[in-house]
């Protein structure tokens, strides 16, 4: 399930992959970070994760990624600490745009909360 939609100016992501569906769970293990290279500099220690990026979510601790990941539906500014492992194709971006347009419940803060349109990813393909 996708539990978090962020629609603020500098961060436009849908976060998924928590087996509990609420953002607090994980797989019981962590994976090493693989910081990306080649991202555009956004200033202030941030990089631009471009629309269509698929990257691992993590805590502020090193090597804390697990099962959670995020899909970027609009260029987003983040520290270059999130492992990029794929891209979202045009059909997936169309779905992300619809979910983003549906908005979130602002349960974390304005522009940050659960998506109002429920999303569960059931399959993905490598291409």
C-alpha positions in Angstrom: 0.0 0.0 0.0 1.0 3.6 -0.5 0.6 5.5 2.7 2.0 8.9 2.1 1.4 11.6 -0.5 3.5 14.8 -0.3 2.4 17.7 -2.6 4.4 20.6 -1.3 6.4 22.9 -3.7 9.8 21.2 -3.2 8.6 17.6 -2.6 6.2 15.7 -4.8 6.3 12.0 -3.9 4.0 9.0 -3.3 5.6 6.7 -0.6 4.8 3.0 -0.6 6.1 -0.3 0.6 5.3 -0.4 4.2 3.8 -3.9 4.9 1.6 -2.4 7.7 0.3 0.3 5.4 0.8 3.1 7.9 4.4 4.2 7.4 5.9 2.7 10.5 6.8 -0.8 9.3 9.5 -2.5 7.3 10.8 -5.9 6.4 12.9 -6.5 9.5 16.2 -5.8 7.8 18.0 -2.8 6.2 20.0 -2.4 3.1 23.2 -0.3 2.4 22.8 3.2 1.0 23.9 3.8 -2.6 23.9 7.5 -2.8 23.1 8.7 -6.4 25.5 10.7 -8.5 24.8 13.0 -11.4 21.7 14.7 -9.9 21.3 18.4 -10.5 22.2 20.6 -7.6 19.3 22.3 -6.0 21.4 24.3 -3.5 21.5 24.1 0.2 22.8 20.6 0.2 19.9 19.3 -1.8 19.7 17.6 -5.2 16.9 17.5 -7.7 15.3 14.0 -7.9 13.5 14.4 -11.3 9.9 13.4 -12.1 9.7 9.7 -12.7 12.4 8.7 -10.2 11.9 5.6 -8.1 14.0 5.7 -4.9 14.4 4.0 -1.5 12.9 5.8 1.5 15.0 5.7 4.7 15.3 7.3 8.1 18.0 9.9 8.8 20.3 7.1 9.9 22.8 5.6 7.4 21.9 2.3 5.7 18.3 2.4 7.1 16.4 1.6 3.9 14.2 -1.5 3.9 10.9 -2.0 2.0 9.7 1.5 1.7 10.2 3.5 -1.5 8.9 6.6 -3.1 7.8 7.6 -6.6 8.5 11.1 -7.7 5.7 12.7 -9.7 7.3 16.2 -9.8 10.9 17.4 -9.6 11.7 17.2 -5.9 14.5 18.6 -3.7 16.1 16.2 -1.3 19.5 15.5 0.1 21.4 13.1 -2.2 21.0 10.3 0.3 18.2 8.2 -1.3 19.2 5.3 -3.4 17.7 5.5 -6.9 16.8 2.1 -8.3 14.4 2.7 -11.2 12.1 5.0 -13.1 8.4 5.3 -13.5 7.1 5.0 -17.1 4.5 7.2 -18.8 1.5 4.9 -17.8 2.7 5.0 -14.2 3.2 8.7 -14.2 -0.4 9.2 -15.5 -1.6 7.2 -12.5 0.6 9.2 -10.1 -0.7 12.5 -11.6 -4.3 11.3 -10.9 -3.4 10.3 -7.3 -1.7 13.7 -6.7 -4.7 15.6 -8.2 -6.9 13.7 -5.7 -4.9 15.2 -2.9 -4.0 14.0 0.5 -5.6 14.0 3.9 -2.9 16.4 5.4 -2.6 14.0 8.4 1.1 14.8 8.9 1.0 18.5 7.9 -0.4 20.6 5.1 0.5 18.9 1.8 1.7 15.7 3.6 -0.5 12.8 4.6 -2.3 9.8 3.2 -3.5 9.9 -0.4 -7.3 10.4 -0.7 -7.3 7.9 -3.6 -6.2 4.6 -2.2 -3.2 3.1 -4.0 -1.8 -0.5 -3.7 1.0 -1.6 -6.0 0.5 -5.2 -7.0 3.1 -5.6 -9.6 6.0 -3.9 -11.3 8.1 -4.8 -14.4 11.8 -4.3 -15.2 12.5 -2.9 -18.5 
